[in-house]
Amino acid sequence: MNKVKIYGTLGPACSDPEVLKKMFSAGMDGIRLNLSHATLEESGDMVRNYHLAAEACGIRAELLIDLQGPELRIGRLIEPVHLSEGSLISLDAIPFPDNVLGGIQNRDGQEILLDDGKILLQTEGDMIRVIRGGVLEGRKSIALPGRSIDTPALTGADIENIRVAKRYGVTAVMQPFVRNKDDLAKVRSALEEAGCGDIRIMAKIENLTGLAKIEELIPYCDEIVIARGDLGNAMELWELPAAQKRISSACRRAGRDFMVVTQMLESMTHRQVPSRAEVSDIFNAVLDGASSVMVTGETAAGEYPELVISYMAHTVREAEKYLQ
């Protein structure tokens, strides 16, 4: 079997070259950069530090860029907004994009999930009731259960990021919220127009449409990403494990690589030791045939990025030994 690859996510907590070197030494193969918050050029210093660290460790490291795509996010906030459970707030208290406002105005009882479902709101006339509160920061994800918002496959920022991808050493593009093969064809076309047709395409399955069309999508990408954050917002959480198994089975049948991601070591954002459930999750992803696993906020904003990679790497290698 091929070695299962291990990816972190680049962010303020791991932008220092010395921290990145330790992550490579712990077993990291590559890193993801989330471009929902900044462009490639705006992230230039972090990317250069990443390549310097990889070179110092003698590693030809991979750089994955996660595009904006059709993902819905709130706008920027000057400071975090504290949403108290049970409170009633106005629509303009949160900077929703226009296409989302059009989908929730005058729709009594519409649920709104923010920040990967951590916060739950519900419309009441022209107001919003906070059902599950929390602290909301800018540019966090939005999901509207039962509603489909028409958005383009690629934003203007996505096209600009693809245009400079080669210059920054990008090896793969992650396309979020893939809905059909046309979304992936548009990404492929944009890559070819930018002279970087050799960059791999990773299709993120994050909604029910993508889940239903998984067999259609597989031939149009190089790897499938089982992105459990927003996929878990699209269904009841207890249905998510079956969806993950369904996607992994389809990928195995087609001989297509797949990645498992989201909350794999979430508890380690602020703790030095993961939960037993988390290491079991990683182990079972490898047993299901995952070609790669990835952490997100655990390394981008967490307190122990090197330890996160170490636990993931040791668990993956143990699962590989078990399979052999």
C-alpha positions in Angstrom: 0.0 0.0 0.0 1.1 3.6 -0.6 2.1 5.7 2.4 -0.8 7.7 3.8 0.0 11.4 3.5 -0.3 13.8 6.5 -1.3 17.5 6.0 -1.5 20.4 8.3 -3.1 23.8 7.7 -0.9 27.0 7.5 -1.8 29.8 9.8 -0.5 32.2 12.5 0.2 29.4 14.9 2.7 27.7 12.6 4.0 30.4 10.3 7.4 30.5 11.9 10.0 28.4 9.9 11.3 26.8 13.1 7.8 25.6 14.0 7.3 24.3 10.4 10.6 22.4 10.5 9.4 20.6 13.7 6.1 19.8 12.0 8.0 18.3 9.0 10.3 16.3 11.4 7.1 15.0 13.2 5.8 13.5 9.9 4.1 16.3 7.9 4.1 15.8 4.1 2.4 19.0 3.1 0.2 21.9 4.1 -3.1 23.5 3.2 -3.7 27.3 2.9 -7.3 28.5 3.3 -7.8 31.3 0.8 -11.2 32.3 2.2 -9.5 34.8 4.5 -6.6 36.1 2.4 -5.2 35.8 -1.2 -2.1 33.9 -2.1 -0.1 37.1 -2.5 -1.3 38.4 0.9 -0.1 35.1 2.4 3.2 35.4 0.6 5.4 35.6 3.8 3.8 32.5 5.3 4.2 30.6 2.1 7.9 31.6 1.7 8.5 30.5 5.3 6.9 27.1 4.5 9.1 26.5 1.5 12.2 27.6 3.4 11.4 25.1 6.1 10.7 22.3 3.6 14.0 23.0 1.9 15.9 23.0 5.2 14.4 19.6 6.0 15.2 18.2 2.5 11.5 17.7 1.7 9.7 18.5 -1.6 6.6 19.6 0.3 3.2 19.9 -1.1 1.1 23.1 -0.9 -2.7 22.8 -1.2 -4.7 25.9 -1.7 -8.4 25.9 -0.6 -10.4 28.2 -2.9 -13.4 30.2 -2.0 -15.6 28.6 -4.6 -19.4 28.6 -4.0 -18.9 28.5 -0.2 -21.0 31.0 1.8 -19.3 33.1 4.4 -20.2 36.1 6.5 -18.3 39.4 5.8 -15.5 40.8 7.9 -16.2 42.0 11.4 -14.3 44.8 13.2 -14.5 42.7 16.4 -16.1 39.4 17.4 -19.9 39.4 18.0 -21.2 37.7 21.2 -24.4 35.9 20.4 -26.3 35.0 23.6 -28.6 32.0 23.4 -32.3 33.0 23.3 -31.6 36.6 22.2 -33.3 38.3 19.3 -31.1 40.3 16.9 -31.7 42.2 13.7 -30.6 40.9 10.3 -28.0 43.6 9.9 -26.2 42.6 13.1 -24.3 40.0 11.0 -22.8 40.9 7.7 -24.5 38.3 5.5 -23.8 38.4 1.8 -26.6 39.7 -0.4 -27.4 36.2 -1.9 -27.9 34.8 1.6 -30.0 37.8 2.7 -32.2 37.1 -0.3 -32.6 33.5 0.8 -33.6 34.2 4.5 -35.6 37.5 4.3 -39.3 36.9 4.8 -38.7 33.2 5.5 -40.0 32.5 9.0 -38.3 29.5 10.7 -35.3 29.3 8.4 -32.3 27.8 10.2 -28.9 29.4 9.8 -25.7 27.5 10.8 -22.6 29.6 11.3 -18.9 28.5 11.9 -19.3 24.9 10.9 -22.5 24.6 12.9 -21.2 25.9 16.2 -23.8 28.7 16.2 -27.4 28.1 15.2 -29.8 30.9 14.4 -33.5 30.9 13.2 -35.4 33.6 11.4 -38.4 35.2 13.1 -40.1 37.6 10.7 -37.5 40.3 10.0 -35.4 39.3 13.1 -33.2 36.4 14.0 -33.4 34.3 17.2 -30.2 32.8 18.6 -30.9 29.1 19.3 -27.3 28.1 20.0 -25.0 31.0 20.9 -21.3 31.6 20.8 -18.7 34.1 19.8 -18.8 34.8 16.0 -15.7 36.0 14.2 -15.6 37.4 10.6 -15.5 35.3 7.5 -17.0 32.2 9.1 -19.0 29.7 7.1 -22.8 29.9 6.6 -25.1 27.0 5.9 -28.8 27.2 5.2 -30.4 23.7 5.7 -33.0 23.0 3.0 -32.0 26.0 0.9 -29.8 26.1 -2.2 -28.1 29.4 -3.1 -26.9 29.9 -6.6 -23.3 30.9 -6.6 -20.5 30.6 -9.2 -17.9 27.8 -9.1 -15.0 30.2 -9.0 -14.9 33.8 -7.6 -12.7 36.5 -9.1 -10.3 36.0 -6.2 -10.1 32.3 -7.0 -9.1 33.0 -10.6 -6.4 35.4 -9.5 -5.1 32.9 -7.0 -4.9 30.2 -9.7 -3.1 32.7 -12.0 -0.2 33.0 -9.5 -0.4 29.5 -8.2 2.7 28.2 -10.0 4.8 31.1 -8.7 4.0 30.1 -5.1 4.7 26.4 -5.6 1.1 25.2 -5.4 0.8 21.5 -6.0 -3.0 21.0 -5.6 -6.2 23.1 -5.7 -9.1 22.2 -3.3 -12.5 23.1 -4.8 -15.1 23.5 -2.0 -18.8 22.6 -2.2 -18.5 20.8 -5.5 -22.0 20.3 -7.0 -21.4 18.7 -10.3 -18.7 17.8 -12.9 -19.1 21.3 -14.5 -17.7 22.9 -11.3 -14.6 20.7 -11.7 -14.4 21.3 -15.4 -14.3 25.1 -14.8 -11.4 24.6 -12.3 -9.5 22.5 -14.8 -10.0 25.1 -17.5 -8.9 27.9 -15.3 -5.7 26.0 -14.4 -4.9 25.3 -18.0 -5.5 28.9 -19.0 -3.0 29.9 -16.3 -0.4 27.5 -17.6 -0.6 25.1 -14.6 -2.6 22.2 -15.9 -0.3 19.8 -14.0 -1.7 21.1 -10.6 -3.9 18.5 -9.1 -7.6 19.1 -8.3 -9.2 17.9 -5.1 -13.0 17.9 -4.9 -14.4 18.7 -1.5 -17.7 16.9 -0.8 -19.5 19.3 1.6 -23.2 19.2 0.6 -26.0 16.7 -0.3 -25.7 17.5 -4.0 -22.0 16.5 -4.1 -22.8 13.4 -2.0 -25.5 12.3 -4.4 -23.3 12.8 -7.4 -20.1 11.3 -6.0 -19.8 8.7 -8.9 -20.1 11.5 -11.4 -17.5 13.6 -9.8 -14.7 11.0 -9.3 -13.5 11.0 -12.9 -13.1 14.8 -13.0 -10.7 15.2 -10.1 -7.5 13.7 -8.8 -8.7 13.2 -5.2 -11.9 13.4 -3.3 -12.0 15.3 0.1 -14.5 14.1 2.7 -14.9 17.5 4.3 -17.0 16.6 7.4 -17.5 20.1 8.7 -20.0 21.5 6.3 -21.2 18.0 5.2 -22.2 17.5 8.8 -24.3 20.7 8.5 -26.2 19.3 5.6 -27.6 16.4 7.5 -28.2 15.1 11.0 -24.9 14.5 12.6 -25.7 10.8 13.3 -26.1 10.4 9.5 -22.5 11.7 8.8 -20.6 8.5 9.5 -22.7 6.6 6.9 -22.1 9.4 4.4 -18.3 9.2 5.0 -18.5 5.4 4.5 -20.5 5.8 1.3 -17.9 8.3 -0.2 -14.9 6.2 0.8 -16.5 3.0 -0.7 -17.2 4.8 -4.0 -13.6 6.0 -4.1 -12.2 2.5 -3.4 -14.4 1.0 -6.2 -13.1 3.6 -8.7 -9.5 3.5 -7.5 -9.6 7.2 -6.6 -7.6 8.7 -3.8 -9.5 10.3 -1.0 -8.7 12.5 2.0 -10.5 12.7 5.4 -10.6 16.0 7.2 -12.3 18.1 9.9 -12.0 17.8 13.7 -9.6 14.9 13.5 -7.7 16.3 16.5 -10.0 19.2 17.5 -9.4 18.7 21.2 -5.6 19.4 20.7 -6.3 23.0 19.7 -5.8 23.8 23.4 -4.7 20.4 24.8 -1.4 18.5 24.5 -3.1 15.1 24.4 -6.0 14.0 22.0 -9.1 12.1 23.0 -9.3 8.3 22.5 -12.1 8.9 20.0 -9.9 11.2 17.8 -7.1 8.7 17.5 -9.6 6.0 16.7 -11.1 8.3 14.0 -7.7 8.7 12.3 -6.9 5.0 12.6 -10.3 4.0 11.0 -9.9 6.5 8.2 -6.7 4.8 7.2 -8.4 1.4 7.5 -11.2 2.7 5.2 -8.5 3.4 2.5 -7.8 7.1 2.9 -4.8 8.2 0.9 -4.4 11.3 3.1 -5.6 12.9 6.4 -5.5 16.5 7.3 -6.0 18.9 10.3 -7.2 22.5 10.0 -7.5 24.9 12.9 -5.5 22.5 15.1 -2.3 23.7 13.4 -3.4 27.0 11.9 -4.5 28.5 15.2 -3.9 25.8 17.9 -1.3 25.9 20.7 0.5 22.7 19.8 0.9 22.4 16.0 4.0 20.1 16.3 2.3 17.7 18.8 -0.8 17.6 16.6 1.3 16.4 13.6 3.2 13.9 15.8 0.0 12.3 17.1 -1.5 12.1 13.7 1.7 10.6 12.2 2.1 8.0 14.9 -1.6 7.0 14.6 -1.4 6.7 10.8 1.8 4.7 10.9 0.2 2.3 13.5 -2.8 1.9 11.2 -0.5 1.1 8.3 1.3 -1.5 10.4 -2.1 -3.1 11.3 -3.1 -3.3 7.6 0.2 -5.0 6.7 
